[in-house]
Structure formats: C-alpha cells, structure tokens
Amino acid sequence: MPGLDTLVDDLERSYAELQERMADPAIYADRREAAELGRRLKDLEPAVTAARAWRRVSSDLEDAQDDPELASIVEELASDAARLEDELKLALVQRDPADDKDVIVEVRQGVGGDEAALWAEEVARMLQRYADRRGYRTETLSASENDGGGVKQTVFAVKGDGAYSVFKWEGGTHRVQRVPVTESQGRIQTSTATVAVMPEAEEVEIAIEEKDLKIDVYRSTGPGGQSVNTTDSAVRITHVPTGIVVSMQDEKSQLQNRQKAMRVLRARLYEAERVRQQAEVAAARRSQVGTGERAEKIRTYNFPESRLTDHRIKHTVHRLDQILDGDLQEFTEALQAEDRRQALETSA
C-alpha cells in the first residue's frame, strides 16, 4: 500500500479529532450523532492499535539496521514489521459498520413443497444451535407452520457482540439433497430453504414516521387457517413509502406483536438503506434470498454422502450430523479469511 505513513498520519489525526468531539458534553444532546461518533471511534480503534504497533516495530528495525550490535535481531524485526504491515493494511480497509450488531434472521421454505418446509425448519434449528455454541442469545419473533410439517417461514433474533459479522455468511439459498420421508421409491430429492440475515437497527438509526405506517389488526390463525385467538391481537404493518409489509401474530398481546413487527420492519428498512448505499455489495437481502430456485445456492447439504459443500469458497466436509448440530465455525472462519484475502488484494 503506497503512502502507508501518510495514511497512518491521517488515521491518527481522525482518531484524535473524534476523541476530542466525544469529550464535548454538548454532543450528547443529539443521541443519533453521539451514537454515530461512538461507533466511528470504536471502528478506528483496531486500525490505530495496528498502526502504533507497526510504527514502533518499524522504528526498532531501522535502529537495528544501523547498529551492528543488533544485527542478530534484524531478521526477527523485519518479519514482525511485515506481519504488522499486513495487519495494518487490513485494518485500514473500510470495515462493515454493521458487523458488531445483533441480527434478525428470516428462514423460508424454498423449492420442494413439504420437504422444503421441513428443511427450512432444520436450517433454522442449525443456525440457532450455532448461535448457542457462540454464546449468543436467540429470540423467536415469529413462525408460520406448514400444514405438512416444518415451517413456511420463521424469524428469530440473534443477540451478542459481533453477531452480524458471524451470521452474515449464512444469508443465501441452502440446498439439500436427500430422500424425503414421504418418498416411497427411495429417490433423492433436491429442495431449498432461503435465509436472509439483517442487522438489527436501533431506533436512533432508523426513524420511522407514524404517518408512513398502515396498521391492520386481525385474529391470529393456526395451521389450516383455524382461529387460535378470540381477540384481534395479530398485527400487520405496512410501511407505505417502501411497500414493506411485516405481520406478527405469535403473541397474545397486540402491543407485543406490534413491538416485534416494528423490530423486523426497522431491520428491513436499515438493510434496504445499506443496499442503496452499497450497490457494489449487491442488493444484500434480495441477493441473499434470491428466488429459492434450486440453481441459486451458497451451500449444498448432501445426506447420502454426509457431505456439505460451500460453493463460495469451494470447501467440502463430510460430517453433516455435526454441521446440522450447529458446528459451523470452520465455515465462518474460512469465509472470513477469504474476505480478508480479497480485501488485502484490493488495498494492495
């Protein structure tokens, strides 16, 4: 990266300016601005730490090269300087500001009828188990059951430090190849489930005007359409400017259903704004979900061979039982490593 010293000077200056602004009590009169400044300061900290370490080792290396008595440590210092330079370059690459956020995950049945609904339920369970393994908390927001078993759609929140940086790799179409329990001839069927992962937005980040909302209430229903509630507790919220619709009926309280629906709506609006601002990243939620067609896939889960292949990094393992039990760490780390590699290539 040419001009690394200049970039580090700019970084130090920006960091000092942000610290000075955060020290001004007046900034806290505007919650949104204070939250934004705090986020930017936190985002810069890894780069500032890497920059200071790189400069310190680079200075030591320069001194050692000029001192014959320190010749024995030149090679070690040169290796450290090169490693820290790579770390610094990576830290200087613009980080996704959503990485630290909690997430809302939507899992839907794709192609394959009842088998797709069963598969969607298994994918949701796999992701929730993965969250448990990572020490995150999950909260089910809604679930729409399929008459033949499984789910048409389920929505849940994952809460914990860096949840989006982990779960964003799960967004896309998950394809399964197996013999359905309803298949009497033993034929393998291909079905899909789609996953959308959205950062959960704070109220201060997404302001929603009441006048922009159309709110309908109705009685909640269960499988087959039968009424499961005698009061109008289910809520459907339409955000008129965007046409986004969120329905929630799992709670008996209309207020609780409205609160959950607003959380999902806020996440969808936040994601839509991210897509608008980052067109080159490719329409995040829409590209994650796609149409659910069998050809659109990020992973294939092959039951006869106990095989999972992630098509984005061409990585395959043969331990499907462990994967479905939430053991996805290997794939997260591989995807993060590839993302870092591409970021370094771009910054070079």
Residue, then its C-alpha position, 0 to 999 in steps of 0.5 A: m500500500p503506497g503512502l502507508d505513513t501518510l495514511v497512518d498520519d491521517l488515521e491518527r489525526s481522525y482518531a484524535e479529532l473524534q476523541e476530542r468531539m466525544a469529550d464535548p458534553a454538548i454532543y450528547a444532546d443529539r443521541r443519533e450523532a453521539a451514537e454515530l461518533g461512538r461507533r466511528l471511534k470504536d471502528l478506528e480503534p483496531a486500525v490505530t492499535a495496528a498502526r502504533a504497533w507497526r510504527r514502533v516495530s518499524s522504528d526498532l528495525e531501522d535502529a537495528q539496521d544501523d547498529p551492528e550490535l543488533a544485527s542478530i535481531v534484524e531478521e526477527l524485526a523485519s518479519d514482525a514489521a511485515r506481519l504488522e504491515d499486513e495487519l495494518k493494511l487490513a485494518l485500514v480497509q473500510r470495515d462493515p459498520a454493521d458487523d458488531k450488531d445483533v441480527i434478525v434472521e428470516v428462514r423460508q421454505g424454498v423449492g420442494g413443497d413439504e420437504a422444503a418446509l421441513w428443511a427450512e425448519e432444520v436450517a433454522r434449528m442449525l443456525q440457532r444451535y450455532a448461535d448457542r455454541r457462540g454464546y449468543r442469545t436467540e429470540t423467536l419473533s415469529a413462525s408460520e407452520n406448514d400444514g405438512g410439517g416444518v415451517k413456511q417461514t420463521v424469524f428469530a433474533v440473534k443477540g451478542d457482540g459481533a453477531y452480524s459479522v458471524f451470521k452474515w455468511e449464512g444469508g443465501t439459498h441452502r440446498v439439500q439433497r436427500v430422500p424425503v420421508t414421504e418418498s416411497q421409491g427411495r429417490i433423492q430429492t433436491s429442495t431449498a430453504t432461503v435465509a436472509v440475515m439483517p442487522e438489527a437497527e436501533e431506533v436512533e438509526i432508523a426513524i420511522e414516521e407514524k404517518d408512513l405506517k398502515i396498521d391492520v389488526y386481525r385474529s391470529t390463525g393456526p395451521g389450516g387457517q383455524s382461529v387460535n385467538t378470540t381477540d384481534s391481537a395479530v398485527r400487520i404493518t405496512h410501511v407505505p413509502t417502501g411497500i414493506v409489509v411485516s405481520m406478527q401474530d405469535e403473541k397474545s398481546q397486540l402491543q407485543n406483536r406490534q413491538k416485534a413487527m416494528r423490530v423486523l420492519r426497522a431491520r428491513l428498512y436499515e438493510a434496504e438503506r445499506v443496499r442503496q448505499q452499497a450497490e457494489v455489495a449487491a442488493a444484500r437481502r434480495s441477493q441473499v434470498g434470491t428466488g429459492e430456485r434450486a440453481e441459486k445456492i451458497r451451500t449444498y447439504n448432501f445426506p447420502e454422502s454426509r457431505l456439505t459443500d460451500h460453493r463460495i469458497k469451494h470447501t467440502v466436509h463430510r460430517l453433516d450430523q455435526i454441521l446440522d448440530g450447529d458446528l459451523q465455525e470452520f465455515t465462518e472462519a474460512l469465509q472470513a479469511e477469504d474476505r480478508r484475502q480479497a480485501l488485502e488484494t484490493s488495498a494492495 
